Amino acid sequence: MKPSILIEKTTQSRLGTVDFSAIKFGKICADHFFSADFQNGKWENLQISPYKNLSLSPATSALHYGQSIFEGMKAYRNEHHDAFIFRPYDHLQRFNRSAKRMCMPEIPADVFIQGLTELIRIDQSWIPTKLGDSLYIRPFMFGTDEFLGARPSESYKFIIFTSPANPYYLQPMNIKIETQYARATEGGTGFTKCAGNYGAAFYPTALAMQEGYHQILWTDSHEHLYVEEAGTMNIIFVIDDILITPALSETILQGITRDSILTLAKEWKLPIEERKVKISEVIKAITENRLQEAFGVGTAATIAPIGMIGYKNENYTIPVGNISSFSQKILAALENIRRGKEQDKFNWLIKI
Ligand SMILES: *Cc1c(COP(=O)(O)O)cnc(C)c1O
């Protein structure tokens, strides 16, 4: 049975006030949001409402103990104005892995997918149409008990809201290999999108920025000898025409962009190595001119080229991909699939 959603539409759309050619990422939210409450052991109050502020008690448990998780995915529109969501079931699965680790209730697939598709249907005029543009979708959940005891909340709120996004035209990133702080450790929460992972990364990232870098290249928490992730993106190196990326583990977020790229690379029969990647091996490849490209991969930017890596007070320049490089080919292929220009062989798109 389809869950029933109470729908209240806005009488004052803000759509006409938005300049879609110059959107500041994450600043503007579409007209509506979806919400559901977990109480007495079940999800209820499914509703779509005009976007508005929440009212919370100062004792709201998530604010104190961090039971808060999120996802980030995107909707696209093609030139025929059909709207698509990219890999929502994979985002749902990862959301529920995060929920489990954070001792939060999982969200049933019908609540997530029904809420998501209904919301995107209602706000589909907010999906920009220009190549590279998208509607960023932010599902999240947090503990809402009004209680100061340090224990799992018994009530939760699940929300989905959206925000139109222009493509990230990034200058190539300068990234610092982090050898003091850690993002994730074995037995921890590195594989989840829990709020605390990001809060804990801000300070070391700010230090790297003071030194002139844009991002941190996280390494393993024991020895700081192996590469893990680039900021909030997975990382791929092209060395000797081989795509090399750290193998998934408890300390690495299982990126859906990473998976999409590896899936296409396998389809194209390119050599791929998913394994532990030593910093020393990357530095050696750079100095021997065998490193062809390095880039971060994630939903927000899809591909963020890396132009320089800093390691132990030395900066190493990296070639940035040109039109025929792997990163640019993969970007074009993904863009074509998302906009329905190329066959969606892997059933990644859900049509609204
Ligand atoms: C979200 C995220 C990624 C990228 O995941 P996608 O599913 O590709 O968006 C990678 N690393 C971290 C730490 C993340 O939070």
The ligand as an ORCA input file, in Angstrom:
! r2SCAN-3c Opt
* xyz 0 1
  C      29.024     12.052      0.398
  C      30.464     11.733      0.496
  C      31.207     11.201     -0.578
  C      30.655     11.081     -1.974
  O      29.546     10.271     -2.074
  P      28.563     10.401     -3.326
  O      27.558      9.349     -3.082
  O      29.357     10.172     -4.531
  O      28.011     11.790     -3.275
  C      32.504     10.822     -0.360
  N      33.095     10.974      0.850
  C      32.438     11.504      1.892
  C      33.125     11.641      3.193
  C      31.105     11.911      1.749
  O      30.462     12.456      2.780
*
